[in-house]
Amino acid sequence: MTSFYRKAVNTFRAIEVLKQQRLIEEAWILLRVLLETHVNFVYFLKNDPKVMCQRYADAPVLDKLKHLREVSFYEGTPTAALHRREKWEAIEAEIQARYTAQEIKAMRRNGLTGLSFEDRTKVVGLKTMYEFCYRIASRSVHMFDPAETSIYAEYAFHGRAKEKRELLRLRRLQLESNQNMLLGRVSYLMAEFIRSPAASARLMLAGLGYEKFRDKTSGPSLRDPDEESDRPGTFRIWRE
């Protein structure tokens, strides 16, 4: 849990650096990393901790073996002694003995959970966040976000500079809202597992400083007596 949280904090800090340099599309790329870390953190909490810790240790080894086989365990190179085939394959055999063949196949493909990222978001109640955040961020990872390019702006917003500025403004607001929610929510959850009262209080305050969302369909949400219901398919602001 600490490693997940540290990664979330460091990714959040990196987004802030990019925002200061007005590199918004690049910040969206890191927002995808932050979302993945957030989902993995919550998924870990929803499952048996002993099983999750074992999978957390085993999945990277399976991924490492995929790479080592692609490079023939660095045979004939100065680093071959650090990647002896028999040693790694012995470790692989130990891991395979702990799972079914189907589980091993799923872990090789999707990491420690064995689920695709979209399916993980459904389990933790963040499918809507996946649809509105992850897809935009993924576009920036694999190619570019049309909204952030001058070529697209010239084509789609010719003579409508005000509308272009408004789109970019909203995209930046969405980035900031999402990053605050993702770090704030894990801070709030992490506070419950810290035994130091002072550290727990600081994390709780950090978490309460942000809005925390979940899919409205993921479970009952707390409302004030005079509060109206949300529209179907929207995020629900919630506090424990």
C-alpha positions in Angstrom: 0.0 0.0 0.0 2.8 2.4 0.8 4.5 1.7 -2.6 1.2 2.5 -4.4 0.7 5.7 -2.3 4.3 6.8 -2.9 3.8 6.4 -6.6 0.6 8.3 -6.5 2.2 11.2 -4.7 5.3 11.3 -7.0 3.1 11.2 -10.1 0.9 14.0 -8.7 4.1 16.1 -8.1 5.3 15.4 -11.7 2.0 16.6 -13.1 2.4 19.8 -11.2 5.8 20.4 -12.8 4.4 19.8 -16.3 1.5 22.2 -15.6 3.9 24.9 -14.5 5.6 24.5 -17.9 2.2 24.6 -19.7 2.8 21.0 -21.0 -0.9 20.0 -20.5 -1.0 17.1 -22.9 2.0 15.6 -21.3 0.4 16.1 -17.9 -2.6 14.1 -19.2 -0.3 11.2 -19.9 0.7 11.1 -16.3 -2.9 11.5 -15.2 -3.4 8.1 -16.8 -0.6 6.7 -14.6 -2.2 8.3 -11.5 -5.6 6.8 -12.4 -4.0 3.3 -12.8 -2.2 3.6 -9.5 -5.4 4.8 -7.8 -7.4 1.9 -9.2 -4.8 -0.7 -8.2 -4.6 0.8 -4.7 -8.4 0.4 -4.2 -8.5 -3.0 -5.8 -5.8 -4.1 -3.4 -7.9 -3.0 -0.5 -11.0 -4.8 -1.7 -9.3 -8.2 -1.8 -7.4 -10.5 0.6 -4.2 -8.8 1.6 -2.1 -11.9 1.7 -3.2 -13.0 -1.8 -2.6 -9.4 -3.1 0.9 -9.2 -1.6 1.8 -12.6 -3.2 0.5 -11.5 -6.6 2.3 -8.1 -6.2 5.6 -10.0 -5.8 4.9 -12.6 -8.5 3.5 -10.5 -11.4 6.7 -8.4 -12.0 8.7 -11.6 -12.1 6.5 -13.0 -14.9 6.8 -9.7 -16.7 10.6 -9.7 -16.3 10.8 -13.3 -17.7 8.9 -12.2 -20.8 11.6 -9.6 -21.4 14.5 -12.0 -20.6 13.2 -14.6 -23.1 13.0 -11.9 -25.8 16.7 -11.1 -25.3 17.8 -14.7 -24.7 18.7 -13.9 -21.1 21.4 -11.6 -22.4 23.5 -14.6 -23.4 26.9 -13.6 -24.8 26.8 -10.2 -23.1 28.6 -8.8 -20.0 25.3 -8.9 -18.0 24.5 -12.6 -18.7 25.8 -13.6 -15.3 23.1 -11.5 -13.6 20.3 -13.2 -15.6 21.1 -16.9 -15.5 18.3 -18.8 -17.3 18.1 -21.7 -14.9 17.7 -19.4 -11.9 14.9 -17.4 -13.4 13.1 -20.5 -14.7 13.3 -22.1 -11.2 11.6 -19.0 -9.8 9.0 -19.2 -12.5 8.2 -22.8 -11.6 7.6 -21.8 -8.0 5.2 -19.1 -9.1 3.3 -21.4 -11.5 2.8 -23.9 -8.6 0.8 -21.3 -6.8 -1.8 -20.6 -9.5 -3.9 -22.2 -12.1 -2.8 -22.1 -15.8 -5.6 -19.6 -16.5 -4.5 -17.4 -13.6 -0.9 -17.4 -14.8 -2.1 -16.4 -18.3 -4.2 -13.6 -17.0 -1.3 -12.3 -14.8 1.1 -12.4 -17.7 -1.4 -10.3 -19.7 -2.8 -7.9 -17.1 -0.4 -7.9 -14.1 -1.2 -8.7 -10.5 -5.0 -8.5 -10.7 -5.3 -10.6 -13.9 -8.0 -8.2 -15.0 -8.0 -5.7 -17.8 -7.9 -2.1 -16.6 -11.4 -1.5 -17.7 -12.6 -4.4 -15.7 -10.7 -3.2 -12.7 -12.4 0.1 -12.8 -15.8 -1.6 -12.7 -14.8 -3.6 -9.6 -13.7 -0.5 -7.7 -16.7 1.7 -8.9 -14.7 4.0 -11.2 -16.0 2.9 -14.7 -17.3 6.4 -15.4 -13.9 7.9 -14.5 -12.4 5.4 -16.9 -14.7 6.6 -19.7 -14.2 10.3 -19.1 -10.5 10.4 -18.1 -8.6 7.3 -19.2 -9.6 7.5 -22.9 -8.6 11.1 -23.2 -5.3 10.4 -21.5 -4.7 7.3 -23.7 -5.0 9.4 -26.8 -2.1 11.6 -25.6 0.0 8.5 -24.8 -0.4 6.8 -28.2 -0.4 9.8 -30.5 -1.6 13.3 -29.6 -4.7 15.0 -28.3 -6.3 16.9 -31.2 -7.5 19.6 -28.8 -3.9 20.5 -27.9 -2.5 20.8 -31.5 -2.4 24.0 -33.6 -3.1 21.9 -36.8 -6.4 20.6 -35.4 -7.3 24.1 -34.0 -6.8 25.7 -37.4 -9.1 23.1 -39.0 -11.8 22.8 -36.3 -11.8 26.3 -34.8 -11.1 28.5 -37.8 -12.5 31.9 -36.9 -13.6 30.7 -33.5 -10.6 31.5 -31.3 -12.9 32.0 -28.3 -14.3 28.6 -28.5 -10.9 27.1 -28.8 -9.7 28.8 -25.7 -12.8 27.6 -23.8 -12.2 24.0 -24.8 -8.6 24.2 -23.6 -9.6 25.9 -20.4 -12.1 23.1 -19.7 -9.6 20.4 -20.5 -7.1 21.9 -18.0 -9.9 22.2 -15.4 -10.7 18.5 -15.9 -7.1 17.6 -15.5 -6.8 19.4 -12.2 -10.1 18.1 -10.9 -9.2 14.5 -11.7 -5.7 14.6 -10.3 -6.9 16.2 -7.0 -9.6 13.6 -6.7 -7.3 10.7 -7.4 -4.7 11.7 -4.8 -7.2 13.0 -2.3 -9.1 9.8 -2.2 -6.1 7.5 -1.7 -4.9 9.9 1.0 -8.2 9.6 2.8 -8.1 5.8 2.6 -4.5 5.6 3.6 -5.2 7.6 6.7 -7.3 4.7 8.0 -4.2 2.4 8.0 -1.6 4.6 9.5 -1.0 3.8 13.2 0.6 7.2 13.9 -2.2 9.6 15.0 -0.3 12.6 13.7 0.4 11.1 10.3 -3.1 9.8 10.0 -4.5 13.2 10.8 -2.4 14.9 8.2 -3.5 12.3 5.5 -7.1 12.7 6.6 -6.9 16.5 6.1 -5.3 16.1 2.7 -8.0 13.7 1.7 -10.8 15.9 2.9 -9.3 18.8 1.0 -10.3 17.1 -2.3 -13.6 15.8 -3.8 -13.8 12.0 -3.8 -15.9 10.4 -6.5 -17.3 7.0 -7.3 -19.8 5.7 -9.8 -23.4 6.4 -8.7 -24.3 2.8 -9.5 -21.5 1.3 -7.3 -23.4 1.5 -4.1 -25.4 3.8 -1.8 -24.2 7.3 -1.5 -24.5 9.5 1.6 -26.7 12.6 1.1 -27.8 15.5 3.2 -31.5 15.5 4.0 -32.3 18.3 1.5 -30.0 17.1 -1.2 -31.3 16.1 -4.6 -30.4 12.9 -6.4 -27.8 12.8 -9.1 -28.6 12.4 -12.8 -28.0 8.9 -14.0 -24.5 8.2 -15.2 -22.8 11.1 -13.4 -20.1 11.1 -10.7 -21.2 11.2 -7.2 -19.3 13.3 -4.7 -19.0 11.4 -1.5 -17.4 11.5 1.9 -17.3 8.6 4.4 
